[in-house]
Amino acid sequence: MENRNRWLGTLAVIVVSIAVVGSIGAFTFGWHGGTSGFGMMGGMHGSWGWGTSASGVPLSNTEAVDAAESYIATYGGRSLELAELMVFDNHFYAQAREAETGRYAYEFLIDRFSGRISLEPGPNMMWNEKYGHMGGGMMGFFRASRSSDPMPISAEEAIEAAQAYLDRYAPGLRVDDHTAAFYGYYTLHTLRDGETTVGMLSVNGYTGAVWLHSWHGVYLGEALDEEH
């Protein structure tokens, strides 16, 4: 009987351990129409709801700005600010920036119809050393980067790498000379005829690898006024 009880106790510990470990990956913190709470969000980065558009009409630029700034205030507080908000037919694309250092923090997306907000996939999660999942940051649980030193690849070299990529895979497109330097990588706009934005790509600040942002869709314009 003693051996049986010991075996059952061990089995219970194993089952509980598996349940706890399994829940860590899926248990995230999210907002649902202004109501906070923990829940199974279906993904490591979770999501954040800012109202909905029941009529099927997309959010206005003003509503998207309000949503983006509220999200940044929740996940970054006064240390972060909204740096850019672009409109694509698939969603709004936004960049958060550190107010004090001017360094870009993270990228996120806002669904144009539901207002649902999620962290952008790709470089933002995989290459971001301070605010991305591989770097340890996760929806408000950010940690300081291990290094604030300049990346080995300079902004000028990132532009060159990005243009070489476009010349090979998308002839006719040019890369903008403005680089948004995040922790671990750069994000740049791609242009047609030297002035019309058509999308963006990112360049790893350590390896020079290029990652095209293929999920945005058609560029529709900017949502921020010049004051930002």
C-alpha positions in Angstrom: 0.0 0.0 0.0 2.9 2.3 0.8 4.5 1.7 -2.6 1.1 2.3 -4.3 0.6 5.6 -2.5 4.1 6.7 -3.4 3.5 5.9 -7.0 0.2 7.8 -7.1 1.9 10.8 -5.5 4.7 10.8 -8.1 2.1 10.5 -10.9 0.2 13.5 -9.5 3.3 15.6 -9.4 4.1 14.7 -13.1 0.6 15.5 -14.2 0.6 18.9 -12.4 4.0 19.7 -13.8 2.9 19.0 -17.4 -0.2 21.1 -16.9 1.8 24.0 -15.5 4.4 23.9 -18.2 1.7 23.6 -20.9 -0.2 26.6 -19.6 2.8 28.9 -19.6 2.9 29.0 -23.4 -0.8 29.7 -23.9 -1.7 31.8 -20.8 -1.4 35.4 -21.7 -2.8 38.7 -20.5 -5.3 40.4 -22.8 -8.1 43.1 -22.9 -11.5 42.3 -24.3 -13.5 45.4 -25.0 -12.0 47.2 -22.0 -12.3 44.2 -19.6 -9.0 42.9 -18.4 -8.2 39.4 -17.3 -6.2 36.3 -18.0 -7.3 33.9 -20.7 -6.4 31.4 -23.4 -5.6 33.7 -26.3 -4.3 31.1 -28.8 -0.8 32.2 -29.3 2.3 33.3 -27.5 1.8 37.0 -28.1 -1.9 37.2 -27.2 -4.0 40.1 -28.4 -5.6 43.3 -27.2 -9.1 44.4 -28.1 -10.0 48.0 -28.6 -13.7 48.0 -29.3 -15.2 46.6 -32.5 -16.9 48.0 -35.6 -20.2 46.2 -35.7 -21.3 48.0 -38.9 -18.4 46.6 -40.9 -16.9 50.1 -41.3 -13.2 50.2 -40.8 -11.7 52.3 -37.9 -10.9 55.9 -38.8 -7.3 57.1 -38.5 -8.2 59.0 -35.3 -9.7 55.8 -33.8 -6.6 53.8 -34.8 -4.3 56.5 -33.2 -6.3 56.3 -30.0 -6.1 52.5 -30.0 -2.4 52.5 -30.7 -1.6 55.1 -28.0 -3.7 53.3 -25.4 -2.0 50.0 -26.2 1.5 51.6 -25.8 0.5 53.2 -22.6 -0.6 49.8 -21.3 2.6 48.0 -22.5 5.3 50.6 -22.0 3.8 53.4 -20.0 5.4 56.9 -20.3 8.7 55.4 -21.5 7.3 54.7 -24.9 5.5 56.7 -27.6 3.8 56.2 -30.9 6.3 56.8 -33.7 4.5 55.7 -36.8 1.1 54.4 -37.9 0.5 53.3 -41.5 -2.7 52.1 -43.1 -2.7 48.9 -45.2 -5.7 47.1 -46.5 -5.1 44.2 -44.2 -4.5 46.3 -41.0 -2.9 49.3 -39.4 0.8 49.0 -38.8 2.4 50.8 -35.8 5.8 51.4 -34.3 6.5 52.1 -30.6 9.6 54.1 -29.7 11.4 54.8 -26.5 10.8 58.5 -25.7 14.1 59.1 -23.9 16.5 57.2 -26.2 14.8 57.6 -29.5 15.4 53.8 -30.1 12.5 51.9 -31.6 10.9 49.4 -29.3 8.4 47.1 -31.0 6.0 46.8 -33.9 2.3 45.9 -33.7 -0.8 45.5 -35.9 -4.4 46.8 -35.5 -7.2 45.0 -37.3 -9.0 47.7 -39.3 -12.5 46.4 -38.5 -12.4 44.7 -35.1 -9.7 46.9 -33.5 -7.9 43.8 -32.3 -4.2 44.5 -31.6 -1.4 42.0 -31.8 2.4 42.1 -31.9 3.8 41.9 -35.4 5.2 38.6 -36.5 8.6 38.0 -38.1 11.6 40.2 -37.0 9.7 41.9 -34.3 9.3 38.5 -32.4 12.4 36.7 -33.6 15.1 39.4 -33.8 14.0 41.9 -31.2 16.5 41.5 -28.3 14.6 43.7 -25.8 10.9 43.5 -26.6 10.6 40.3 -28.7 9.9 36.8 -27.6 13.3 35.5 -28.4 14.8 38.3 -26.3 12.5 37.6 -23.4 9.9 40.3 -23.8 6.3 39.3 -23.9 3.3 41.6 -23.9 4.2 43.9 -21.0 6.8 41.6 -19.4 9.8 43.2 -21.0 13.4 43.0 -19.8 16.4 45.2 -20.4 18.5 44.3 -23.3 21.8 42.7 -22.5 23.5 45.2 -24.8 22.7 48.7 -25.8 25.8 49.0 -27.9 25.4 49.9 -31.6 24.7 46.9 -33.8 27.7 45.6 -35.9 25.8 46.4 -39.1 25.3 50.1 -39.5 22.2 51.8 -40.8 24.0 52.6 -44.1 25.0 48.9 -44.4 21.4 47.9 -43.7 20.2 50.1 -46.5 22.7 48.5 -48.8 21.6 45.0 -47.8 18.0 45.9 -48.3 18.6 47.4 -51.7 20.6 44.4 -52.8 17.7 42.2 -51.8 15.2 44.3 -53.7 17.4 44.4 -56.8 17.4 40.6 -56.8 13.8 39.8 -55.9 11.8 43.0 -56.7 13.6 44.9 -59.4 12.3 48.5 -59.7 11.7 49.0 -56.0 13.9 51.2 -53.9 14.6 51.3 -50.2 13.9 54.4 -48.2 17.0 56.0 -46.7 15.3 56.3 -43.3 15.9 53.3 -41.0 14.0 52.5 -37.8 16.6 51.0 -35.5 15.1 48.4 -33.1 17.1 46.3 -30.7 18.7 43.8 -33.0 17.4 44.9 -36.4 16.3 47.7 -38.7 13.0 48.2 -40.4 12.9 50.2 -43.7 10.2 51.3 -46.2 10.2 50.1 -49.8 9.3 52.6 -52.4 8.1 52.6 -56.0 9.3 55.5 -58.3 11.4 56.6 -55.4 8.5 58.1 -53.4 5.4 55.9 -53.2 5.5 53.5 -50.3 4.5 50.0 -51.1 5.7 48.0 -48.1 8.7 47.4 -45.8 11.4 44.9 -44.9 13.8 44.4 -42.0 17.5 43.8 -41.9 19.2 41.9 -39.0 21.7 44.1 -37.3 24.1 41.3 -36.7 23.9 39.0 -39.7 22.6 41.3 -42.5 19.7 38.8 -43.2 16.7 40.4 -44.9 13.1 39.6 -44.0 10.4 41.0 -46.2 7.1 42.0 -44.5 4.7 40.1 -46.7 1.6 40.3 -44.5 0.6 43.9 -44.8 -1.2 44.0 -48.2 -1.8 47.2 -50.2 -0.5 50.5 -48.7 -3.2 53.1 -48.3 -1.5 56.0 -46.5 -0.3 57.4 -43.2 -2.5 57.7 -40.2 -0.4 60.1 -38.1 -0.2 63.8 -38.6 3.0 65.7 -38.9 3.0 66.5 -35.2 4.0 62.9 -34.4 
